[in-house]
């Protein structure tokens, strides 16, 4: 009976993301397609969820994201890359190709997910929730490398367009602020 109740609640959350309490209610399939990235595993940490693409003019931000992750991971920062092919088909590869590109080109060590939809009616439930929490401007990616920041309590606190680099003072100040709380 408990399993049925849990499945019912989960189905409501997927169909109506506004019912979710926070980011910890969501998970992604890892790029290895075997593991699950449960955002609840990162309770008490600051999380940056960023939609990515290998053939984008902003792809250089992978290097900046890795640098940010390396610098602050011991302080409680987690970066999660979410490959998406929704913007000019700039992420055409499969999971194996994406992972190989990220590791060999940028030395990525932060978690990556399988390719996911990040906008529209068939967007991943996390992104539907982020839109509800942050609004259309901050919560919905309009291009690759849109960054959503989740605080240590699982709340969506900010969204940054690709024009805000992970190395920018504005972005780093926000990360440092949240890590210090």
N, C-alpha and C positions, 0 to 999 in steps of 0.2 A: 504494500500500500504506500509506503514512504517513497519508493522508487517512482510510482505513478504520480504522486504529488510533486516530486522533484522535477520529473519530466514535464508536467503541466506548467509549473512555474518557469522552467527554462524555455518552453515554447512561447510563453507570454512575453518573456524578455526579448526573445529573438524577433517576435512579431511587433512588439511595442517597446523599443529601447528606452523610452522615457520612464519605464517602470524600474529600470536598473538603478541601484543605489549609487554605484560608482564604477570606475574602470575595472575594479577587481572582479566584476561579474563577467568579464570577457576573457576569451583566449583565442589564440591563433595556432594554426598548424605550423610547426617548424619547417624550415626549408628542406630538412632531410626527409620530410613527409612521414616521419615516424613518431616524433615527439610532439608534445603540445606545449606551447608557451602560455602558461596561465598567468595573467597579470596579477592574480592574487598571490603568486609566489614572490612578488616584489613589494609586498606591504612594507611600509616604512622607508621606501626608497623613492627617489624622484625619477620619473620615467619620461623619456622622450620617444614618442612614436612618430616615425617619419616614413612617408611613402617615397619609394625610391625607383630609379630606372637607370639602366646601364648606358643608354644612348642619348642621354639628355644633356643640354648645355649646362645643367647644374650638377652633373654627375661628380664633378670635383668635390662636391660637398661630402661625399663619402669619406674622403681623407680628413676633412675637418671634423666630421662626426666621430671618426675613429680616434682622432687626437683628443677630442672632448671626453669621449668614453675612457680612454686610457688615463687621462689626467684626473678624472673625478670618480671613477668606478669604486675606488676604495673608500670614498666619502659617501657612497650610496647612490650614484647615478647609474641608470640603466638606459641604454639606447636600444630601440627595437626597430629594425628596418623592415618595411612592408613593401616589397616589390609590387608594382602595378603597371599594367599596360594600357591604361585608360587615356593617356595623353599622347597623341600622335604615334601610338604603338612603339614607344621608346623602350619598352621592356619585352622584346619578343622571345627571349630564351626560356627554356624550361628551368626547373629548380637547380638541376646539376650545373647547367651553364651559368646561371646567375651566381651561384655559390663560388664556382671556379673563378669567375670574373672578379667578384668582390674580394676574395682571398688573395688572388695572385696580383691584382692591380693595386689594391688599396690596403691589403693586410687586415681586412675586417675580422674582428674577433667578437663583436657584439652580436646578439641574436638576430637572425633573419627569419622571416616567415615565407610560406609559399606565396605565389602571386595572388593578390586579392583585389577586389573592386573596392575603391575608396570613396566613390561618389555615386549618386543615383539611387534608384529604388532597390537595386540589388547589391548595394554596398555592404561590406562586412558589418555586422551588428555594432562593433566598436565605433565605426565611423558614423553610423546613424546616431548612436548615443552622443558622440562628440558634437555633432551638429546640434542636437537638442541642448546640450550643456553650454556650448560656446557661441552658438548662432552660426549663420551661413558664412560670414566673413572669416572668423577665426577657426571654425570647426569643420569646414568642408574644403578639402584640397581642390584647388583650381589648376594645379600643375604639380609636377613631381617635386619632391623635397619640401613639402609642407610639413611643418613640425608642430606636434601637439604635445604640450607638457602636462604631466599628471603629477600632483603633489604626493607627499608621503601618506596621505589619507585616502588616495584614490580619486581625488577630484580633478577634473579638467580645469586648469587654471589659465592657460594661454595657448594661442595658436599663432604660428608665424609662417608667412608665405616664404617661397623659395628665395625671395629677394633679401630676406634676413639670413645671413650666413651663420652657421654654427660658431664661427670664430668671432662674430661681431660682439662688441662690448655690451650691447643691449641684451643679446641672447645669453651670454656668459653671466652677466649680472643677475638675470632672472634665475638661472640655474644655481648660482652661488647663494642667492637669497633663499631659495627653497631648500637647498641642502643644509643651510644653517638653522632652519626652524626645527 
